[in-house]
Amino acid sequence: MADLETLRARALELLVKGDTAGGITDLKQVVAEDPDDAEAWLHLGTAYTAINHVADAATALRHAVEFDGEDVEARLAYGRSLVRLGKLDDAAFQLLQASKVDPSDARVLKELGVIFYDKRLYDKAATWLLKATAAAPSDGRVHYALGLVFEAKRDIGAAIAEYREAIRCDPGLIDARRTLADALASIGEHEAAIAELTALLEADRRNEQAARNREVLERALVEMRSRRLLGRTTRELEQSALFGEGQFRKREGGRVDDKEVLRFVAPMTELYVTLGSGAERSIEALMLVLTDPAKAARAEDDVFKVTVIGKDGSQKAANYATGVSLTFLREALGCPMTHASELYSRLVGGEPSVEWGGAILSFASVPRPDKPSEMKNGILATLKTAR
């Protein structure tokens, strides 16, 4: 037995020195003579993993688990090898067993969350990753993984919060910063996205993709600022496609919450424009009101000529209510029609408010500017700085 102990010790020493092949040779002899040695199987599996012999690693680690099912390290390593082999269900089983042995092991909790994310079981993934963040609140990669889950669940606000926490925990986590920039850009926060990419490039100056993304966002930011109506004057409003194609005409306005509100009308539609108090009297908020929503929903959009794409890929003309709403969002925010459509879908889908490009969107009820006792419902777009 002394010879076996000497062989085991020599194998571990060889592995420490970087002689993986020699260590594996000795460990294979150890388990051949003592097949119940769970620790030796674990070391053998770990050595195989180091040289990317994943199938051999999984076989060795399976034996380690069979002979010592209470060893969290063995189950964790076995679960990871099964993931690499594409056996997600088997991996999840091993990690669930490990979590029963030690419910507070953040590594196990994280791996379970990632597996369920890969299986697109996002609620389960979030459950396990929330446990992992509680167990290891300073682990940036756990927060990053949770952010990915929230983004997959279309909770972009929660995703951004987790990406930011990941970077706070680990400022060198490039993937989290890059993904944060993408998420910010997706909601029109181009300035913040550019700032994140700039920070990324300070840490990784050779990251060509980040440099290209920043250049694209800088151009998009300039274009958005030049097109959007929020923050601009009524002159730009009257030159816009929304105003011209919609055939809006100015009518009597008034004051709401001590701010001047202009009122413009068109068939089935009214537009309320809240002006700032500065010398430029720039637009702080825009609200689109459908005076007859049912009629607008029935009418074909032959004014803005917006086309919608169905789930089956077919294209058809939008109704007037959809056409004017999408055009309003596009012009108010200066965003592409694809973004306007997504934002509109989120509002119609029940989100109480949506942030994009420094603005807040919501369905709101406000006083009619010329008749404050009369309330009107519609889509309200407000600059965040005006709130």
N, C-alpha and C positions, 0 to 999 in steps of 0.2 A: 504494500500500500504506500510505503515511503517513496518508491520509484514513481508511482502514479502522481503523488503530490509534487514531486520534483518536476515531472513532465508538465503538470498543470502550471506550475510557477514559471517554468521556462517559456511556455506558450504565451502567457500574459506579458512576460518581459519582452519577447519578440514583437508582440503587437504594439507595446509602448514604444519600441525603437523604430517602428514603421515597417518591420518585416512581416507583412500580413500573410504572405504565402507560408512562411515558416511557422507562424502562430497557428494557422489553420491546420497545417499538417499535424502538429502536436495535439491540437484540440480534437481532431478526428480520431487520433489514437486514444485519447482520454475517454471519449464517449464510447468508443468501441469496447474498451475494457470495463467501463462503468457507465452503462447506458441510462442509469437513473440519475446521473449527475446533472441536475437542472441548470446549475450555474455554468457548467462547461458548455451546455447547449446554448445558453444565452450568449456567452462570449463568442461561440462559433457563429451564431446567427448575426451578431453584431459585426464580426469580421467579414463575413460574406456581404453584408450590407455596405460596408466601406468600399468594397471593390465592385459594387453594383451587380453581384450575383444574387438577384432578388429571389429567384425560385429556390435556390439553395438556402438562402437566409430564412425564407418562410418555413422551409422544412425543419431546419434546426430550431427555430423559435417555436414551432408547433410542439416539438418535443419538450422544450423548456417549460411551456405552459402546461403540458400534460403532466409533468412531474412536479410542478409547483404552481398551482393555479392561483395562489395568493400573491405571487410576485408581480407587482404592478409594472415594473420595468419590462418584464418579459411580455406581458400582454400588450403593453404600449408598443413595444418594438414589433411584435407579431402583427398587431393591427395595422401599423404603418406599412409593413411589407405587403400585407394583403391589399391595401389601398393601391400600392404601386403595381400590383398584379391585376388591378381592376375588380377585385372582389369586395365591393363596398359593403354588401350585406354581412358577409363574414367578418369584415373588419369592424363593423358597427357592433356586432355581437361581442367580439373580444374586448372592445373598449367599454361597452356597457358593463361587462363583468369586472373590468378594472375599476370602473367608477363605483361599483359596489364595495370593492376592497378599500378604496380611498376616495370618498366623495369630494374631497377638497383638492385633488391633484389637477391643477389648471391645465397641464399638458393633455391629460386625458379628455377633459371637458372641451378643450379647444378642438382636438382632433375629431371628437364626435360632432361638434358643430360644423366643422368643415366637411365631413362626410355627408351630413344631411343637406348641406348647401349644394354639394356636388350632385346629390340625388334630387335637387330642387324641392326638398321638403323644408321650405323656408321658415315656417313657424317652429318646427322642431330645431332647426339650426339656431334660430334666435334664442330659444330656451336654453340650449347648452352653452352658447357663447355668452349669454348674460351670466350664467353660473361661472363661466371662466373669468369674466371680467371682475366678478365679485371675489373670486379666489386669487386673482393676480391683477389687481387694478393698475399696476404700473407696467404691464406687458403691452407694448405698443402693437405687436402683431395680433394679439387677441382683439383689441379695439378695431384694428384694420379689418379683420375677418368679420366682425360684427357689422361694421359699416357696409361691407359688400352684401351682407344678408339684407340689411335694411334697404339698400338700393334696389336689390332684386324684388323686395316687397313694395317698391315704389314709394317708400317713405324717405324722400331725398333729404329732408331736414334732419332726421335722425342719423342718416348715413353721413352727412357732412359733419355732424357733431362728433361721431365716432372717429372719422378720419382725422379731425383736428386733435382729438384726444390721443390718437395713435402717434401723431407727430409731436405732441407735447411730451409724451412718454419717451419717444425715441426720435429725436430730430433728424437722425440719419436714415430714417425709413423712407427711402426714395419712392417705393411703390405707393405708399399711403399718400405722399405729397402729390404724385402724379395723378392718382385717382381722385384726390380732393379737387385738383384743378379741373379735371374733366367734369366732376359733379357740379362745381360752381359754374362752369361754362354752360352746362345743360339748363341751368335756371337763369341764364342771362347775367350772372355776376362776373362779367368779363374782367373787371378791374381786379377783383379778388383772385380770380383764376390766374391772371398774369402775374400777380404778386407771388403766388405759390410756385409758379414755374420759374420765376426769377430766383427764388430761394433754392429751388431744386438745382438750377444751373450753377449757383454759387458753390454747391456741394459736389456737383458732377458736371464740370464744364464741357465734357465731351459728349453729353447726352444730346445727340442731334435731333431726336424726335421731340424732346422737350423744347428745344430751340425753335423748331418748325412750328410746333403747336402755339408757342408764344407769339410768333410772328403772325400766324393766322388770327389769333385772338385780338392782337393789337389792331389789325386791319378791320376786323369785325366790330370792335369797339368804336372805332372812328366812324364806320358806316352806320352803326346803330344810333350814335349820338347825332349824326347828320339827318337821320330819317325820323326819329321818334318825335311825337308831338308833345309829350310830357316834358316840361322844362323849357318849352319854346314859346313863341308868342302867337297871338291870334292871326297874325299875318301868315305864318307857316301853316296854321290850321286851315285857313281859307284857300291855301294853295295845294292842299293835300288831296289824295285820291278819295278819301272818305268824304270830304266836304264837297268836292266837285262832282264826283260820280253819284253821290247820294242826293245832290240837289238841295242842300241845306240852305235855309234862309234865316236871317237873324230876326228874332222877335224879342219882346220885352223880357228882361231878366230881373235880377233883384239881388238881395244880400241874404246869405245863409251863414249862420255862425260868424257874423261880422266880416264875411268875405264876399267880394263881388263875384256873382255867378252869371255868366252869359247864357242865353238860351237860343238854340237854333232848332228849326223844325224842318222835317221832310215827310213825305208820305209814310205813314205808319211808324214814324220815328221822331224822337227828340234827342238833342245832344246838349248836356249841361257842361259848361266850362268854368271851372273855379280858377280865379286868377290870384297870384301872389300879391303881396303889398309892396314889393320893391319897385324901383324905378322902371324896370323892364316889364313889370306886370306879366311875368311868365306863367305858363299854365301849370298849376299844382295838381289838378285832378280833372278827369274827364268821366262823364257818365252817359251811357247809352240807354235810352228808354224806348221800349216798343209800346206804342200807344194802343195797339190792338194785337197782342201776342198771338192769338188764335188765327187771325187773318194773315199775319206775317208768316206763320208756320205753314199755312196752306199755299201762300203765293210763291210762284217760281221766282228765283233770283235772276231777273233779267237786267239788273242794275249793276251789280258788282261782278256778276258772271263767275262766281266761285264754284269750283268743281270739288265734289267730295269723292273719296275712294272707299268702297265698301270692303268688308272683311274678305270677300272673295276676289278682290282686285278690280272689280268693275267700277267704272266712273259714271257719275251722274251729276246733273246740276243741283246745287244746294237750293233749299227753300230760302225765301228772303230773310227770315229770322236768323238762320245760320250764316248766310252770306254777309249780312251787315254786321253781325257780331264778330265774325272772324276778321273782317276788314277793319273794324274798330280796334280790335286787339293788335292787329299787325301795325296799324298806323300809330296807335297810342304808344306802343312799346318800341317800334322800329325793329320788330323781329320778323323772321321769315314766316310765311304762311303755315309751314309745318309746325313751328313752335306755337303759333296762334291757335292752331287746331288742337294741339295737345293741351294747352292751357285751358281752352274752352271746355274740352272734355273733362278735365279735372274739376272745373267749377260745376258743370252739369252733373258730374258724378257724385257731388255732395261735399267736396272739400270747402270748408267755410271761407278760406282765403288761400291765395296762392301768391308767392313772391317770385318775381322775375325781373332782372335787369334794373334793380333799384326801385321797383314799383310793387305795390300790393294790389291784387285783384280780388274782387269779391262781388257777390250778388248783394245789393244793398237797397234800402228804402230811405229816400231823402225827400225833404220838402221841395215842391216845385218852386223855382226861384221867384216867379212872378205871383204865385199864390201859395205862400208858405203853409197855409192850413191844409193844403192838398198834398198827400204823399205819393211819390212815384217810385216804382221798382225798376231796377235795371242792373247793368254791369258797371261797376265803379272801378276805375284805375287811378290810383293815387301814388304820388311820389312818397317814398318812405321818409324823406327829409321834411315833408310837409306835415307829417303827423306829430 
